Amino acid sequence: MNKAVVEFHLLKPIDRQRSELRKIKADMLSRFKHLGELRGRDLVRAIEEIANREITIGSSPGNLEDDLYGVYSDAVVKKSTSYSCQGVALIFRTMLSAFGIRNRAVLFYATVEQLPNEVINSHASVDVLLDGRWEAIDPTFDFHLVGGSGHRLDWLSAYNRLKEGLDVIVVPNDPSLKTDPLKRAGIDLKRDMTFVAFIDRKVMFLPANWTGVYRIKGRLYWNVADSYSADRNLPEIVAADVAAAK
């Protein structure tokens, strides 16, 4: 094996991840030159547009245990692998983290009528920290969430509103689209957002009466804190610091 490759894999996981994030940032700045001129919300929106436009949606999440640059490259550079919402959310988060933008994984679940004691993963999405507040930004279906007063919501606020019987409005990021992109995909928030979980530096929120074990198409998966392989193996991706982007 190439000496440089061996030395790379001998790095501590956090150092290896930071190296991967630097490669992702360099490639993005070369490939999407307008990103270098953007900051804050404009930069986040541009990165989300890239994720939504460039990543092919498919039934498989791909190999999420691969190195971060490999997953990014397969999706954005080579376009050789399709990804489900879980993979799209992860790649979006790696791109945000490459620019030092803090983000967290969001997973929500629905009960299964035939298996009332189990839940299934309904969707994977992302919260992004903007101007000191978390906001839901979904790269798979290209939308954000607003409450009754029109202010933007994070997924936890949306979940709490739904529990209280209040409306949560799904707003397409493309102003030319007028229909709810989640409903077009067969997902109804009031029906399917029975449980919700957040992964940051630690599990931020879990239902108190839920063990976290869930099934997807009959296959038993891990506790929700382990549901993203990359989060388990590379802990800093769940909350990248600015040093990762340098």
PASEBA-1860 file (N, C-alpha, C; in nm, 3 decimals):
! residues 246
1> MNKAVVEF> 0.084/-0.119/0.000/0.000/0.000/0.000/0.089/0.125/0.000 ~ 0.042/0.229/-0.069/0.116/0.355/-0.075/0.143/0.409/0.065 ~ 0.270/0.455/0.088/0.309/0.501/0.220/0.219/0.614/0.270 ~ 0.184/0.706/0.182/0.098/0.818/0.221/-0.039/0.770/0.265 ~ -0.091/0.667/0.197/-0.221/0.611/0.233/-0.214/0.546/0.369 ~ -0.106/0.471/0.394/-0.088/0.406/0.523/-0.082/0.510/0.634 ~ -0.002/0.615/0.612/0.012/0.719/0.714/-0.121/0.789/0.738 ~ -0.201/0.808/0.631/-0.332/0.872/0.647/-0.421/0.789/0.737
9> HLLKPIDR> -0.425/0.658/0.715/-0.514/0.572/0.793/-0.463/0.551/0.935 ~ -0.337/0.585/0.962/-0.285/0.576/1.098/-0.316/0.700/1.180 ~ -0.369/0.804/1.114/-0.405/0.925/1.186/-0.518/0.897/1.283 ~ -0.527/0.978/1.388/-0.642/0.970/1.477/-0.768/1.003/1.397 ~ -0.884/0.944/1.435/-1.006/0.968/1.357/-1.038/1.115/1.335 ~ -1.021/1.198/1.437/-1.054/1.340/1.421/-0.958/1.406/1.324 ~ -0.828/1.376/1.334/-0.732/1.434/1.240/-0.758/1.386/1.097 ~ -0.794/1.260/1.083/-0.825/1.206/0.951/-0.948/1.275/0.894
17> QRSELRKI> -1.047/1.297/0.979/-1.168/1.364/0.932/-1.138/1.507/0.889 ~ -1.059/1.577/0.966/-1.025/1.714/0.929/-0.952/1.719/0.795 ~ -0.866/1.621/0.773/-0.798/1.613/0.643/-0.898/1.592/0.531 ~ -0.995/1.505/0.553/-1.098/1.480/0.453/-1.181/1.605/0.426 ~ -1.217/1.676/0.533/-1.297/1.797/0.516/-1.220/1.904/0.440 ~ -1.091/1.914/0.462/-1.010/2.011/0.386/-1.011/1.976/0.237 ~ -1.004/1.847/0.206/-1.010/1.804/0.066/-1.145/1.837/0.004 ~ -1.250/1.816/0.080/-1.384/1.847/0.028/-1.399/1.996/0.002
25> KADMLSRF> -1.353/2.078/0.096/-1.363/2.222/0.077/-1.284/2.268/-0.044 ~ -1.161/2.217/-0.060/-1.079/2.256/-0.175/-1.147/2.218/-0.306 ~ -1.204/2.098/-0.312/-1.272/2.055/-0.434/-1.394/2.141/-0.462 ~ -1.471/2.172/-0.358/-1.590/2.253/-0.377/-1.557/2.393/-0.425 ~ -1.453/2.453/-0.368/-1.415/2.588/-0.410/-1.363/2.589/-0.553 ~ -1.302/2.479/-0.594/-1.255/2.468/-0.732/-1.371/2.442/-0.828 ~ -1.464/2.359/-0.785/-1.575/2.315/-0.871/-1.689/2.417/-0.875 ~ -1.712/2.483/-0.762/-1.822/2.581/-0.750/-1.762/2.712/-0.701
33> KHLGELRG> -1.705/2.787/-0.791/-1.622/2.902/-0.754/-1.699/3.012/-0.682 ~ -1.829/3.019/-0.702/-1.908/3.123/-0.637/-1.913/3.106/-0.486 ~ -1.882/2.987/-0.436/-1.889/2.963/-0.293/-1.789/3.049/-0.216 ~ -1.676/3.079/-0.277/-1.573/3.158/-0.210/-1.617/3.301/-0.181 ~ -1.724/3.346/-0.246/-1.771/3.484/-0.228/-1.887/3.493/-0.130 ~ -1.933/3.380/-0.079/-2.054/3.377/0.003/-2.022/3.355/0.150 ~ -2.112/3.401/0.235/-2.099/3.383/0.379/-2.238/3.357/0.439 ~ -2.239/3.301/0.558/-2.362/3.288/0.636/-2.472/3.215/0.563
41> RDLVRAIE> -2.592/3.271/0.569/-2.710/3.206/0.512/-2.696/3.184/0.362 ~ -2.634/3.278/0.292/-2.617/3.263/0.147/-2.528/3.144/0.115 ~ -2.425/3.123/0.196/-2.336/3.009/0.175/-2.409/2.878/0.204 ~ -2.485/2.874/0.312/-2.561/2.753/0.345/-2.660/2.720/0.235 ~ -2.730/2.821/0.186/-2.828/2.799/0.080/-2.760/2.747/-0.046 ~ -2.643/2.802/-0.080/-2.572/2.758/-0.200/-2.526/2.613/-0.186 ~ -2.478/2.575/-0.068/-2.434/2.438/-0.045/-2.554/2.342/-0.052 ~ -2.667/2.385/0.004/-2.787/2.301/-0.002/-2.833/2.282/-0.146
49> EIANREIT> -2.826/2.388/-0.226/-2.863/2.376/-0.367/-2.774/2.277/-0.440 ~ -2.643/2.279/-0.408/-2.549/2.186/-0.470/-2.585/2.043/-0.431 ~ -2.611/2.020/-0.303/-2.646/1.885/-0.257/-2.773/1.836/-0.326 ~ -2.874/1.921/-0.333/-3.001/1.882/-0.392/-2.987/1.858/-0.543 ~ -2.906/1.937/-0.608/-2.891/1.928/-0.755/-2.796/1.818/-0.798 ~ -2.686/1.801/-0.726/-2.579/1.714/-0.773/-2.592/1.569/-0.728 ~ -2.656/1.543/-0.614/-2.662/1.407/-0.561/-2.781/1.334/-0.621 ~ -2.756/1.216/-0.676/-2.863/1.135/-0.734/-2.939/1.062/-0.624
57> IGSSPGNL> -3.071/1.080/-0.624/-3.154/1.015/-0.524/-3.180/0.871/-0.568 ~ -3.160/0.778/-0.476/-3.183/0.638/-0.507/-3.229/0.562/-0.385 ~ -3.242/0.432/-0.400/-3.293/0.350/-0.290/-3.185/0.309/-0.192 ~ -3.060/0.323/-0.231/-2.951/0.279/-0.144/-2.879/0.398/-0.084 ~ -2.843/0.390/0.045/-2.766/0.499/0.105/-2.620/0.497/0.064 ~ -2.578/0.397/-0.011/-2.437/0.387/-0.047/-2.355/0.338/0.072 ~ -2.225/0.343/0.059/-2.136/0.297/0.166/-2.102/0.414/0.257 ~ -2.180/0.433/0.363/-2.157/0.545/0.452/-2.041/0.522/0.547
65> EDDLYGVY> -1.981/0.403/0.544/-1.865/0.377/0.628/-1.736/0.413/0.555 ~ -1.747/0.455/0.432/-1.630/0.497/0.356/-1.578/0.628/0.414 ~ -1.459/0.670/0.370/-1.409/0.800/0.414/-1.500/0.910/0.361 ~ -1.502/1.022/0.430/-1.595/1.128/0.395/-1.571/1.181/0.254 ~ -1.444/1.198/0.216/-1.418/1.247/0.081/-1.464/1.145/-0.022 ~ -1.447/1.016/0.008/-1.492/0.914/-0.086/-1.642/0.918/-0.108 ~ -1.719/0.935/-0.001/-1.864/0.945/-0.013/-1.902/1.071/-0.091 ~ -1.839/1.183/-0.057/-1.864/1.309/-0.129/-1.828/1.294/-0.276
73> SDAVVKKS> -1.711/1.237/-0.304/-1.664/1.223/-0.442/-1.756/1.134/-0.524 ~ -1.797/1.021/-0.467/-1.887/0.931/-0.540/-2.018/1.000/-0.576 ~ -2.065/1.088/-0.487/-2.194/1.153/-0.510/-2.183/1.275/-0.600 ~ -2.086/1.362/-0.574/-2.081/1.493/-0.638/-1.983/1.498/-0.755 ~ -1.869/1.432/-0.742/-1.766/1.440/-0.846/-1.788/1.332/-0.952 ~ -1.789/1.206/-0.909/-1.804/1.095/-1.004/-1.950/1.069/-1.040 ~ -2.040/1.103/-0.950/-2.184/1.075/-0.968/-2.206/0.926/-0.995 ~ -2.132/0.844/-0.924/-2.136/0.700/-0.947/-2.228/0.625/-0.851
81> TSYSCQGV> -2.276/0.693/-0.747/-2.356/0.627/-0.645/-2.480/0.710/-0.615 ~ -2.593/0.642/-0.604/-2.714/0.711/-0.562/-2.730/0.695/-0.411 ~ -2.804/0.786/-0.352/-2.820/0.786/-0.207/-2.964/0.812/-0.167 ~ -3.005/0.748/-0.060/-3.134/0.777/0.001/-3.121/0.906/0.081 ~ -3.228/0.945/0.149/-3.225/1.068/0.227/-3.115/1.066/0.333 ~ -3.087/0.948/0.388/-2.983/0.938/0.489/-2.847/0.975/0.432 ~ -2.817/0.924/0.313/-2.691/0.957/0.249/-2.684/1.102/0.204 ~ -2.794/1.153/0.148/-2.797/1.293/0.105/-2.773/1.386/0.224
89> ALIFRTML> -2.841/1.357/0.336/-2.824/1.440/0.456/-2.679/1.435/0.505 ~ -2.619/1.316/0.505/-2.482/1.303/0.551/-2.386/1.382/0.462 ~ -2.402/1.372/0.331/-2.312/1.443/0.239/-2.331/1.593/0.254 ~ -2.454/1.638/0.266/-2.480/1.781/0.291/-2.409/1.827/0.416 ~ -2.414/1.744/0.520/-2.350/1.780/0.646/-2.197/1.782/0.634 ~ -2.141/1.692/0.555/-1.996/1.696/0.537/-1.956/1.824/0.463 ~ -2.037/1.866/0.368/-2.004/1.988/0.293/-2.016/2.111/0.384 ~ -2.120/2.115/0.466/-2.131/2.224/0.563/-2.013/2.224/0.659
97> SAFGIRNR> -1.978/2.106/0.708/-1.869/2.095/0.804/-1.737/2.135/0.743 ~ -1.719/2.109/0.614/-1.597/2.148/0.546/-1.576/2.299/0.550 ~ -1.686/2.373/0.558/-1.679/2.519/0.566/-1.695/2.568/0.710 ~ -1.687/2.477/0.806/-1.695/2.517/0.946/-1.833/2.556/0.994 ~ -1.937/2.511/0.923/-2.074/2.546/0.958/-2.133/2.434/1.044 ~ -2.173/2.467/1.164/-2.221/2.365/1.256/-2.357/2.312/1.213 ~ -2.374/2.182/1.227/-2.497/2.117/1.183/-2.521/1.994/1.269 ~ -2.640/1.938/1.260/-2.669/1.816/1.334/-2.764/1.728/1.253
105> AVLFYATV> -2.750/1.598/1.272/-2.838/1.502/1.206/-2.973/1.503/1.273 ~ -3.076/1.488/1.194/-3.213/1.477/1.245/-3.277/1.355/1.181 ~ -3.332/1.270/1.264/-3.397/1.148/1.217/-3.538/1.145/1.274 ~ -3.638/1.120/1.191/-3.769/1.103/1.252/-3.833/0.973/1.206 ~ -3.926/0.927/1.287/-3.973/0.790/1.280/-4.124/0.783/1.283 ~ -4.177/0.677/1.223/-4.320/0.650/1.225/-4.345/0.516/1.291 ~ -4.459/0.502/1.354/-4.496/0.371/1.407/-4.537/0.280/1.290 ~ -4.532/0.152/1.313/-4.568/0.054/1.211/-4.696/-0.016/1.257
113> EQLPNEVI> -4.802/-0.006/1.178/-4.932/-0.061/1.221/-4.924/-0.211/1.249 ~ -4.850/-0.283/1.165/-4.842/-0.428/1.183/-4.751/-0.466/1.300 ~ -4.660/-0.373/1.338/-4.563/-0.399/1.446/-4.570/-0.281/1.542 ~ -4.673/-0.276/1.627/-4.697/-0.157/1.709/-4.587/-0.125/1.809 ~ -4.501/-0.220/1.840/-4.394/-0.196/1.936/-4.263/-0.156/1.869 ~ -4.266/-0.133/1.738/-4.147/-0.095/1.665/-4.174/0.032/1.586 ~ -4.068/0.098/1.548/-4.080/0.218/1.465/-3.985/0.204/1.347 ~ -4.012/0.276/1.240/-3.925/0.274/1.124/-3.875/0.415/1.097
121> NSHASVDV> -3.758/0.422/1.036/-3.702/0.550/0.997/-3.784/0.605/0.881 ~ -3.849/0.720/0.900/-3.930/0.780/0.795/-3.849/0.872/0.706 ~ -3.757/0.945/0.768/-3.681/1.042/0.690/-3.559/1.086/0.770 ~ -3.455/1.126/0.700/-3.336/1.186/0.762/-3.320/1.326/0.707 ~ -3.294/1.421/0.794/-3.280/1.559/0.751/-3.169/1.625/0.833 ~ -3.165/1.758/0.830/-3.053/1.831/0.889/-3.105/1.958/0.956 ~ -3.046/1.992/1.070/-3.057/2.124/1.130/-2.924/2.195/1.112 ~ -2.930/2.323/1.080/-2.809/2.404/1.063/-2.815/2.522/1.160
129> LLDGRWEA> -2.701/2.552/1.224/-2.696/2.665/1.316/-2.667/2.791/1.237 ~ -2.767/2.881/1.234/-2.757/3.007/1.160/-2.794/3.122/1.252 ~ -2.704/3.219/1.263/-2.728/3.336/1.347/-2.767/3.296/1.489 ~ -2.703/3.189/1.539/-2.726/3.147/1.676/-2.851/3.065/1.699 ~ -2.921/3.028/1.592/-3.045/2.952/1.606/-3.041/2.832/1.510 ~ -3.094/2.719/1.555/-3.104/2.603/1.467/-3.220/2.622/1.370 ~ -3.198/2.582/1.244/-3.303/2.587/1.142/-3.302/2.456/1.065 ~ -3.420/2.404/1.036/-3.433/2.285/0.954/-3.408/2.321/0.808
137> IDPTFDFH> -3.316/2.248/0.745/-3.291/2.264/0.601/-3.280/2.124/0.543 ~ -3.368/2.090/0.452/-3.371/1.955/0.399/-3.312/1.951/0.258 ~ -3.197/1.881/0.240/-3.133/1.878/0.109/-3.195/1.778/0.012 ~ -3.267/1.680/0.065/-3.326/1.577/-0.022/-3.444/1.633/-0.100 ~ -3.534/1.701/-0.029/-3.656/1.753/-0.091/-3.654/1.906/-0.105 ~ -3.546/1.969/-0.064/-3.523/2.112/-0.090/-3.632/2.199/-0.028 ~ -3.640/2.196/0.106/-3.740/2.278/0.174/-3.688/2.322/0.310 ~ -3.759/2.419/0.370/-3.739/2.456/0.509/-3.877/2.459/0.576
145> LVGGSGHR> -3.879/2.480/0.706/-4.003/2.476/0.783/-4.033/2.611/0.845 ~ -4.161/2.647/0.850/-4.200/2.769/0.919/-4.319/2.739/1.009 ~ -4.333/2.822/1.114/-4.446/2.810/1.205/-4.559/2.902/1.162 ~ -4.658/2.912/1.249/-4.776/2.991/1.215/-4.748/3.137/1.192 ~ -4.647/3.192/1.258/-4.614/3.333/1.240/-4.521/3.358/1.123 ~ -4.480/3.248/1.056/-4.393/3.262/0.940/-4.245/3.255/0.972 ~ -4.209/3.240/1.100/-4.066/3.232/1.133/-4.016/3.089/1.111 ~ -3.888/3.077/1.079/-3.830/2.947/1.048/-3.815/2.861/1.173
153> LDWLSAYN> -3.835/2.731/1.155/-3.830/2.637/1.266/-3.712/2.542/1.251 ~ -3.661/2.494/1.363/-3.575/2.377/1.361/-3.666/2.256/1.375 ~ -3.609/2.134/1.360/-3.692/2.014/1.364/-3.751/1.987/1.502 ~ -3.678/2.022/1.607/-3.732/1.999/1.741/-3.854/2.088/1.767 ~ -3.844/2.214/1.728/-3.959/2.304/1.742/-4.077/2.254/1.659 ~ -4.047/2.204/1.538/-4.154/2.151/1.453/-4.220/2.030/1.519 ~ -4.139/1.942/1.575/-4.191/1.823/1.643/-4.281/1.863/1.759 ~ -4.237/1.959/1.839/-4.317/2.003/1.954/-4.448/2.068/1.910
161> RLKEGLDV> -4.444/2.144/1.801/-4.568/2.203/1.749/-4.665/2.093/1.706 ~ -4.614/1.993/1.637/-4.700/1.884/1.591/-4.763/1.811/1.709 ~ -4.686/1.790/1.815/-4.738/1.723/1.935/-4.851/1.804/1.997 ~ -4.843/1.937/1.986/-4.945/2.025/2.043/-5.063/2.047/1.949 ~ -5.058/1.984/1.832/-5.167/1.999/1.736/-5.157/2.124/1.652 ~ -5.042/2.190/1.653/-5.023/2.311/1.575/-4.967/2.278/1.437 ~ -4.986/2.368/1.344/-4.940/2.345/1.208/-4.791/2.371/1.193 ~ -4.730/2.293/1.107/-4.593/2.316/1.061/-4.599/2.321/0.909
169> IVVPNDPS> -4.551/2.430/0.853/-4.562/2.450/0.708/-4.430/2.414/0.641 ~ -4.438/2.327/0.541/-4.322/2.288/0.462/-4.312/2.384/0.344 ~ -4.204/2.460/0.336/-4.189/2.564/0.233/-4.077/2.526/0.136 ~ -4.109/2.507/0.007/-4.004/2.478/-0.091/-3.903/2.592/-0.096 ~ -3.775/2.559/-0.106/-3.674/2.663/-0.118/-3.678/2.730/-0.255 ~ -3.730/2.660/-0.353/-3.750/2.717/-0.486/-3.885/2.787/-0.487 ~ -3.887/2.920/-0.493/-4.014/2.993/-0.484/-4.111/2.964/-0.597 ~ -4.063/2.904/-0.705/-4.153/2.873/-0.816/-4.239/2.749/-0.790
177> LKTDPLKR> -4.200/2.671/-0.687/-4.276/2.552/-0.653/-4.378/2.586/-0.545 ~ -4.500/2.545/-0.563/-4.607/2.583/-0.472/-4.661/2.467/-0.389 ~ -4.623/2.343/-0.422/-4.677/2.228/-0.352/-4.578/2.175/-0.248 ~ -4.629/2.107/-0.148/-4.549/2.050/-0.039/-4.466/1.934/-0.094 ~ -4.332/1.946/-0.095/-4.249/1.838/-0.152/-4.251/1.710/-0.069 ~ -4.276/1.720/0.062/-4.285/1.600/0.143/-4.410/1.520/0.108 ~ -4.522/1.588/0.093/-4.645/1.517/0.060/-4.636/1.454/-0.079 ~ -4.565/1.519/-0.171/-4.545/1.458/-0.303/-4.466/1.328/-0.290
185> AGIDLKRD> -4.380/1.320/-0.187/-4.300/1.200/-0.164/-4.373/1.098/-0.076 ~ -4.497/1.128/-0.037/-4.575/1.036/0.043/-4.550/1.045/0.191 ~ -4.486/1.153/0.238/-4.457/1.171/0.379/-4.548/1.280/0.435 ~ -4.617/1.248/0.543/-4.703/1.343/0.611/-4.648/1.365/0.751 ~ -4.613/1.488/0.785/-4.547/1.514/0.912/-4.634/1.474/1.030 ~ -4.761/1.507/1.027/-4.848/1.475/1.140/-4.860/1.325/1.161 ~ -4.854/1.250/1.052/-4.867/1.105/1.062/-4.733/1.038/1.092 ~ -4.629/1.083/1.029/-4.502/1.009/1.028/-4.398/1.058/1.127
193> MTFVAFID> -4.416/1.173/1.186/-4.316/1.224/1.278/-4.355/1.188/1.421 ~ -4.368/1.058/1.447/-4.410/1.010/1.578/-4.298/1.025/1.680 ~ -4.177/0.994/1.639/-4.058/1.009/1.724/-3.957/1.090/1.647 ~ -3.872/1.159/1.720/-3.768/1.236/1.653/-3.641/1.227/1.737 ~ -3.527/1.228/1.671/-3.398/1.220/1.741/-3.300/1.314/1.675 ~ -3.212/1.371/1.756/-3.110/1.461/1.707/-2.974/1.410/1.750 ~ -2.878/1.420/1.662/-2.742/1.380/1.694/-2.651/1.500/1.675 ~ -2.587/1.543/1.784/-2.489/1.651/1.777/-2.363/1.595/1.840
201> RKVMFLPA> -2.300/1.664/1.933/-2.186/1.605/2.002/-2.231/1.488/2.089 ~ -2.356/1.491/2.125/-2.419/1.379/2.196/-2.562/1.373/2.147 ~ -2.636/1.274/2.189/-2.778/1.271/2.151/-2.848/1.387/2.220 ~ -2.903/1.476/2.142/-2.962/1.597/2.198/-3.103/1.573/2.251 ~ -3.177/1.485/2.186/-3.316/1.466/2.226/-3.361/1.327/2.183 ~ -3.420/1.254/2.275/-3.481/1.125/2.245/-3.608/1.111/2.329 ~ -3.711/1.046/2.279/-3.828/1.020/2.363/-3.789/0.937/2.485 ~ -3.836/0.974/2.601/-3.794/0.909/2.726/-3.835/0.762/2.731
209> NWTGVYRI> -3.944/0.727/2.665/-3.995/0.591/2.675/-3.956/0.504/2.556 ~ -3.853/0.544/2.484/-3.816/0.471/2.363/-3.673/0.423/2.373 ~ -3.648/0.296/2.337/-3.514/0.239/2.349/-3.422/0.282/2.237 ~ -3.479/0.330/2.127/-3.397/0.372/2.015/-3.372/0.265/1.912 ~ -3.422/0.145/1.934/-3.406/0.039/1.834/-3.517/0.051/1.731 ~ -3.483/0.042/1.606/-3.584/0.054/1.502/-3.553/-0.041/1.387 ~ -3.649/-0.056/1.297/-3.631/-0.144/1.183/-3.656/-0.069/1.054 ~ -3.582/-0.106/0.952/-3.609/-0.057/0.817/-3.626/-0.180/0.729
217> KGRLYWNV> -3.746/-0.196/0.672/-3.775/-0.309/0.584/-3.735/-0.442/0.648 ~ -3.767/-0.458/0.775/-3.745/-0.583/0.842/-3.605/-0.606/0.895 ~ -3.513/-0.513/0.870/-3.376/-0.530/0.915/-3.356/-0.451/1.045 ~ -3.305/-0.517/1.145/-3.283/-0.453/1.274/-3.162/-0.361/1.266 ~ -3.179/-0.238/1.310/-3.070/-0.141/1.311/-3.031/-0.108/1.455 ~ -2.925/-0.025/1.467/-2.871/0.007/1.599/-2.954/0.113/1.670 ~ -2.911/0.142/1.790/-2.963/0.258/1.860/-2.948/0.381/1.771 ~ -3.038/0.474/1.783/-3.037/0.590/1.694/-2.905/0.667/1.701
225> ADSYSADR> -2.837/0.666/1.814/-2.710/0.737/1.824/-2.604/0.677/1.734 ~ -2.623/0.552/1.692/-2.528/0.485/1.604/-2.580/0.473/1.462 ~ -2.689/0.538/1.431/-2.754/0.511/1.304/-2.678/0.566/1.185 ~ -2.596/0.668/1.204/-2.508/0.713/1.097/-2.370/0.653/1.121 ~ -2.327/0.566/1.035/-2.197/0.502/1.053/-2.087/0.606/1.064 ~ -2.093/0.708/0.980/-1.988/0.808/0.983/-1.987/0.885/1.114 ~ -2.105/0.907/1.171/-2.110/0.975/1.301/-2.046/0.889/1.408 ~ -2.064/0.759/1.398/-2.008/0.670/1.498/-1.856/0.664/1.486
233> NLPEIVAA> -1.807/0.655/1.363/-1.665/0.636/1.341/-1.586/0.767/1.340 ~ -1.651/0.873/1.304/-1.583/1.001/1.289/-1.660/1.107/1.368 ~ -1.637/1.117/1.496/-1.727/1.192/1.584/-1.737/1.341/1.556 ~ -1.637/1.402/1.498/-1.642/1.547/1.481/-1.738/1.593/1.373 ~ -1.779/1.504/1.282/-1.868/1.548/1.177/-2.001/1.595/1.234 ~ -2.038/1.549/1.353/-2.167/1.588/1.407/-2.167/1.733/1.453 ~ -2.052/1.792/1.469/-2.047/1.934/1.509/-1.910/1.987/1.474 ~ -1.886/2.011/1.348/-1.752/2.051/1.303/-1.713/2.184/1.363
241> DVAAAK> -1.587/2.197/1.398/-1.540/2.327/1.445/-1.470/2.400/1.332 ~ -1.440/2.526/1.354/-1.385/2.608/1.249/-1.251/2.553/1.202 ~ -1.176/2.488/1.292/-1.045/2.436/1.257/-1.054/2.334/1.143 ~ -1.169/2.267/1.134/-1.186/2.166/1.029/-1.186/2.228/0.891 ~ -1.222/2.354/0.884/-1.236/2.418/0.753/-1.108/2.490/0.711 ~ -1.010/2.499/0.796/-0.890/2.573/0.763/-0.796/2.491/0.677
END
